[in-house]
Amino acid sequence: MAAVGISQAQADASVGDGQRGGGPGRGRSDGGTPRPGGSRRWRAGTIALVAVMCAVCAVMLYPFWFMINTSFKTQQQFDGAPGHSVASWSKLVDAIPVGRELLNSVLVCVLAIIVILAVSSLAGFAFAKLKYRFATLVFLGIVSAMLIPIQSIMIPAYVNLAKLHLVTGYTAAVFMYAALGTPFATFLMTTYFRSLPDELVEAAVVDGCGYFKTFTRIALPLAGPALVTVTVLQFIQIWDDLLVGLLFLQDPVQRPITVGLAVLASGRTTDVPVLMAGSIVSALPAIVVYLIFQRRLVSGLTAGVTK
């Protein structure tokens, strides 16, 4: 009987030690099998996240589906008649000069982006690597220009450019887009150049390179991701803009595709399928550019966050 009592006491003690030490009586949290309750919560959270993402994706993609589906209909089919047709695409080509307006949009985008890249890269390098009085104040002044609404400066800018006789061509639109895009581009380029080591610039200057050669031969080649980011963002913004083109590019020979679509929709009656076909033509270049450069776009936006 005594031996049986001792054995029972040892068994009870071992069971108690096992429960306190994370034995089979309890769920293990130190690399063992996960608890069933935690696994169920993780699975439920994943399902909820996927459901939310699918809902957001559906909301974002539905307008594109509506445009594509409607563009392959006539106005009668859009009003309820069954079937699809490509007649809206032929009507679009007859209504506006699509090819010429696309070329006008490309020309304005390229010229404005060249000006933006030239000014913002030079200014960004100066703000990041050159030390001079009131540099921070000037930089804050340029960045604060992003807070100014475009509508508040459009009419004064038009009046000033008209006095200089610059509103009869592409020059006024290019200057306006450059002025609107340079503050953000300067901020982005400054942030990127600040991530470059100061020792790199100092070594180049000591070796006989001036600051301009250091910029062109060392800093600018290393700023590829930031330059791509500025190019893509400014291309999308300029390509999709309507207000500047509507005000400064009123000549039918010079108007971009967005202004052409606005003219197409300004009639007494609007052919919705034709307008949707034009919207696809207008939106497709910006989408293609984004899809091609999306990886470099993300790397350029995150560059300079850490030094």
VEXDREN-2710 file (C-alpha; in Angstrom, 1 decimal):
% VEXDREN-2710
k/r/px/py/pz
1/MET/0.0/0.0/0.0
2/ALA/2.8/2.4/0.8
3/ALA/4.5/1.7/-2.5
4/VAL/1.2/2.2/-4.4
5/GLY/0.8/5.6/-2.6
6/ILE/4.3/6.7/-3.4
7/SER/3.8/5.8/-7.1
8/GLN/0.5/7.7/-7.2
9/ALA/2.1/10.8/-5.7
10/GLN/5.0/10.6/-8.2
11/ALA/2.5/10.3/-11.1
12/ASP/0.5/13.3/-9.8
13/ALA/3.7/15.3/-9.5
14/SER/4.8/14.5/-13.0
15/VAL/1.4/15.5/-14.4
16/GLY/1.6/18.8/-12.5
17/ASP/5.1/19.5/-13.9
18/GLY/3.9/18.7/-17.4
19/GLN/1.0/21.2/-17.1
20/ARG/3.3/23.9/-15.7
21/GLY/6.0/23.3/-18.3
22/GLY/3.8/23.3/-21.3
23/GLY/3.2/19.6/-21.5
24/PRO/0.5/17.9/-23.5
25/GLY/-2.2/19.3/-21.2
26/ARG/-1.7/22.9/-22.7
27/GLY/-1.3/24.5/-26.2
28/ARG/2.4/25.2/-26.9
29/SER/3.5/28.7/-28.0
30/ASP/7.2/28.1/-28.3
31/GLY/7.5/26.6/-31.7
32/GLY/5.1/23.7/-31.1
33/THR/1.8/22.9/-32.6
34/PRO/-0.3/26.1/-32.9
35/ARG/-3.5/26.4/-30.9
36/PRO/-6.7/25.4/-32.8
37/GLY/-8.3/28.6/-31.7
38/GLY/-5.5/30.8/-33.0
39/SER/-5.5/29.0/-36.3
40/ARG/-9.2/29.5/-36.7
41/ARG/-8.8/33.2/-36.0
42/TRP/-5.9/33.6/-38.5
43/ARG/-8.0/31.8/-41.1
44/ALA/-11.0/34.0/-40.5
45/GLY/-8.9/37.1/-40.7
46/THR/-7.4/36.0/-44.0
47/ILE/-10.8/35.3/-45.5
48/ALA/-12.1/38.7/-44.4
49/LEU/-9.0/40.4/-45.9
50/VAL/-9.4/38.6/-49.2
51/ALA/-13.1/39.4/-49.2
52/VAL/-12.4/43.1/-48.7
53/MET/-9.7/43.1/-51.4
54/CYS/-12.0/41.4/-53.8
55/ALA/-14.8/44.0/-53.1
56/VAL/-12.4/46.9/-53.6
57/CYS/-11.0/45.3/-56.8
58/ALA/-14.6/44.9/-58.2
59/VAL/-15.4/48.5/-57.4
60/MET/-12.2/49.7/-59.1
61/LEU/-12.5/47.5/-62.2
62/TYR/-16.2/47.9/-62.9
63/PRO/-15.8/51.3/-64.6
64/PHE/-13.3/49.8/-67.1
65/TRP/-15.7/46.9/-67.8
66/PHE/-18.5/49.4/-68.3
67/MET/-16.4/51.4/-70.7
68/ILE/-15.3/48.4/-72.7
69/ASN/-18.8/46.8/-72.8
70/THR/-20.5/50.1/-73.7
71/SER/-18.0/51.0/-76.4
72/PHE/-19.0/47.9/-78.4
73/LYS/-22.6/49.0/-78.6
74/THR/-24.7/51.5/-80.6
75/GLN/-26.7/54.1/-78.9
76/GLN/-29.9/52.0/-79.4
77/GLN/-28.2/49.0/-77.9
78/PHE/-27.0/51.1/-75.0
79/ASP/-30.6/52.2/-74.5
80/GLY/-31.8/48.6/-74.2
81/ALA/-31.6/46.9/-77.5
82/PRO/-29.8/43.5/-77.5
83/GLY/-26.4/42.9/-79.2
84/HIS/-23.0/44.5/-79.7
85/SER/-21.4/46.4/-82.5
86/VAL/-18.2/48.2/-83.5
87/ALA/-20.0/51.1/-85.1
88/SER/-19.1/53.4/-82.2
89/TRP/-15.4/53.1/-83.0
90/SER/-15.8/54.1/-86.6
91/LYS/-18.0/57.0/-85.4
92/LEU/-15.2/58.1/-83.0
93/VAL/-12.7/58.3/-85.8
94/ASP/-15.1/60.3/-87.9
95/ALA/-16.0/62.7/-85.1
96/ILE/-12.6/63.7/-83.9
97/PRO/-9.0/63.4/-85.3
98/VAL/-7.9/60.8/-82.7
99/GLY/-4.4/60.2/-84.1
100/ARG/-3.5/63.9/-84.2
101/GLU/-4.9/64.5/-80.7
102/LEU/-2.9/61.6/-79.4
103/LEU/0.3/63.1/-80.9
104/ASN/-0.5/66.4/-79.4
105/SER/-0.9/64.8/-76.0
106/VAL/2.4/63.0/-76.4
107/LEU/4.2/66.2/-77.5
108/VAL/3.0/68.2/-74.6
109/CYS/3.8/65.5/-72.1
110/VAL/7.3/65.0/-73.4
111/LEU/8.2/68.7/-73.5
112/ALA/6.8/69.4/-70.1
113/ILE/8.5/66.3/-68.5
114/ILE/11.9/67.4/-70.0
115/VAL/11.5/70.8/-68.3
116/ILE/10.4/69.3/-65.0
117/LEU/13.3/66.8/-64.9
118/ALA/15.9/69.4/-65.8
119/VAL/14.7/71.9/-63.1
120/SER/13.8/69.4/-60.4
121/SER/17.0/67.4/-60.6
122/LEU/19.3/70.4/-60.5
123/ALA/17.3/72.0/-57.6
124/GLY/17.1/68.7/-55.7
125/PHE/20.9/68.2/-55.9
126/ALA/21.4/71.8/-54.8
127/PHE/19.0/71.5/-51.8
128/ALA/20.4/68.1/-50.8
129/LYS/24.2/68.6/-51.1
130/LEU/25.0/72.4/-51.3
131/LYS/25.0/74.4/-48.1
132/TYR/24.0/78.0/-48.4
133/ARG/22.0/80.6/-46.4
134/PHE/18.2/80.3/-46.4
135/ALA/18.4/76.9/-48.2
136/THR/15.7/75.4/-45.9
137/LEU/13.5/78.4/-46.2
138/VAL/13.7/78.4/-50.0
139/PHE/13.0/74.6/-50.1
140/LEU/9.9/75.0/-47.9
141/GLY/8.7/77.8/-50.1
142/ILE/8.9/75.5/-53.2
143/VAL/7.3/72.6/-51.4
144/SER/4.5/74.8/-50.2
145/ALA/3.6/75.6/-53.8
146/MET/2.0/72.2/-53.9
147/LEU/-0.7/73.5/-51.5
148/ILE/-1.8/76.2/-54.0
149/PRO/-5.0/75.2/-55.8
150/ILE/-4.5/75.1/-59.6
151/GLN/-7.8/76.9/-60.1
152/SER/-6.6/80.0/-58.2
153/ILE/-3.6/80.6/-60.5
154/MET/-5.1/79.6/-63.8
155/ILE/-6.6/83.0/-64.9
156/PRO/-3.6/85.1/-63.7
157/ALA/-1.2/82.7/-65.5
158/TYR/-3.3/83.0/-68.7
159/VAL/-3.3/86.8/-68.6
160/ASN/0.4/87.0/-68.1
161/LEU/1.2/84.4/-70.8
162/ALA/-1.2/86.3/-73.2
163/LYS/0.7/89.5/-72.6
164/LEU/3.9/87.6/-73.7
165/HIS/2.1/86.3/-76.8
166/LEU/2.7/82.7/-75.7
167/VAL/-0.9/81.3/-75.8
168/THR/-1.0/80.6/-79.5
169/GLY/1.0/77.4/-79.4
170/TYR/2.1/74.6/-77.1
171/THR/4.4/76.9/-75.1
172/ALA/1.9/78.1/-72.6
173/ALA/0.6/74.6/-71.8
174/VAL/4.2/73.3/-71.4
175/PHE/5.1/76.1/-69.1
176/MET/1.9/75.6/-67.0
177/TYR/2.5/71.8/-66.7
178/ALA/6.1/72.4/-65.8
179/ALA/5.2/75.0/-63.1
180/LEU/2.6/72.7/-61.6
181/GLY/4.8/69.6/-61.6
182/THR/8.1/71.0/-60.5
183/PRO/7.4/71.5/-56.8
184/PHE/6.6/67.8/-56.2
185/ALA/9.4/66.7/-58.4
186/THR/11.9/68.9/-56.6
187/PHE/10.7/67.5/-53.3
188/LEU/11.1/63.9/-54.5
189/MET/14.6/64.5/-56.1
190/THR/15.8/66.3/-52.9
191/THR/14.7/63.4/-50.8
192/TYR/16.5/61.0/-53.1
193/PHE/19.8/63.0/-53.3
194/ARG/19.9/63.2/-49.5
195/SER/20.1/59.5/-49.3
196/LEU/23.4/59.6/-51.3
197/PRO/26.5/59.6/-49.1
198/ASP/28.0/63.1/-48.6
199/GLU/31.5/61.5/-48.8
200/LEU/30.8/60.5/-52.4
201/VAL/30.2/64.1/-53.4
202/GLU/33.1/65.4/-51.3
203/ALA/35.5/62.9/-52.8
204/ALA/34.5/63.9/-56.4
205/VAL/35.0/67.6/-55.5
206/VAL/38.4/66.9/-54.0
207/ASP/39.5/65.0/-57.1
208/GLY/38.9/68.0/-59.2
209/CYS/35.2/67.7/-60.3
210/GLY/33.1/70.8/-59.8
211/TYR/29.7/70.5/-58.4
212/PHE/28.1/70.5/-61.9
213/LYS/30.4/67.6/-63.1
214/THR/29.7/65.8/-59.9
215/PHE/26.0/66.2/-60.5
216/THR/26.1/65.1/-64.2
217/ARG/28.6/62.2/-63.8
218/ILE/27.9/60.8/-60.4
219/ALA/24.6/61.9/-58.8
220/LEU/22.4/62.0/-61.9
221/PRO/23.3/58.4/-63.1
222/LEU/22.5/57.1/-59.6
223/ALA/19.2/58.9/-59.5
224/GLY/17.6/56.6/-62.1
225/PRO/14.8/55.3/-59.9
226/ALA/13.8/58.8/-58.8
227/LEU/13.8/60.1/-62.4
228/VAL/11.6/57.2/-63.6
229/THR/9.2/57.9/-60.7
230/VAL/8.9/61.6/-61.6
231/THR/8.5/60.8/-65.3
232/VAL/5.7/58.2/-64.7
233/LEU/3.8/60.4/-62.2
234/GLN/4.0/63.5/-64.3
235/PHE/3.1/61.7/-67.5
236/ILE/-0.1/60.3/-65.9
237/GLN/-1.0/63.7/-64.4
238/ILE/-0.4/65.6/-67.6
239/TRP/-2.0/63.1/-69.9
240/ASP/-5.2/63.0/-67.8
241/ASP/-5.5/66.7/-67.3
242/LEU/-8.3/68.7/-68.9
243/LEU/-8.3/72.1/-67.4
244/VAL/-4.9/73.4/-68.7
245/GLY/-5.5/71.9/-72.2
246/LEU/-9.0/73.3/-72.4
247/LEU/-7.7/76.8/-71.5
248/PHE/-4.4/77.0/-73.3
249/LEU/-4.9/74.6/-76.3
250/GLN/-8.1/75.8/-77.8
251/ASP/-7.0/75.4/-81.4
252/PRO/-8.5/72.2/-82.9
253/VAL/-5.1/71.5/-84.5
254/GLN/-3.3/71.6/-81.2
255/ARG/-5.8/70.2/-78.7
256/PRO/-5.0/67.0/-76.8
257/ILE/-7.1/63.9/-76.6
258/THR/-8.8/65.0/-73.3
259/VAL/-10.0/68.2/-74.8
260/GLY/-11.2/66.3/-77.9
261/LEU/-13.4/64.1/-75.7
262/ALA/-14.7/67.2/-73.9
263/VAL/-15.7/68.7/-77.2
264/LEU/-17.3/65.4/-78.2
265/ALA/-19.4/65.4/-75.0
266/SER/-20.4/69.1/-75.3
267/GLY/-23.0/68.7/-78.0
268/ARG/-26.7/69.0/-77.5
269/THR/-26.9/65.2/-77.4
270/THR/-24.1/62.8/-76.5
271/ASP/-23.5/59.4/-78.1
272/VAL/-22.4/57.5/-74.9
273/PRO/-20.9/54.5/-76.7
274/VAL/-18.7/56.8/-78.9
275/LEU/-17.7/58.7/-75.8
276/MET/-16.8/55.4/-74.0
277/ALA/-14.7/54.4/-77.0
278/GLY/-12.8/57.7/-76.8
279/SER/-12.3/57.3/-73.1
280/ILE/-10.7/53.9/-73.6
281/VAL/-8.3/55.4/-76.2
282/SER/-7.5/58.2/-73.8
283/ALA/-7.0/56.0/-70.7
284/LEU/-5.0/53.2/-72.3
285/PRO/-1.6/55.0/-72.7
286/ALA/-1.5/56.0/-69.0
287/ILE/-2.4/52.5/-67.9
288/VAL/0.2/50.9/-70.1
289/VAL/2.9/53.3/-68.8
290/TYR/2.0/52.6/-65.2
291/LEU/2.0/48.8/-65.7
292/ILE/5.4/48.8/-67.4
293/PHE/7.1/51.0/-64.8
294/GLN/5.2/50.0/-61.6
295/ARG/8.1/48.3/-60.0
296/ARG/10.5/51.2/-60.6
297/LEU/7.7/53.5/-59.5
298/VAL/7.5/51.8/-56.1
299/SER/11.3/51.7/-55.7
300/GLY/11.6/55.4/-56.6
301/LEU/8.9/56.4/-54.1
302/THR/10.5/54.5/-51.3
303/ALA/14.1/55.6/-52.1
304/GLY/15.4/58.1/-49.7
305/VAL/13.2/57.0/-46.8
306/THR/16.2/55.5/-45.0
307/LYS/19.7/56.7/-45.3
END
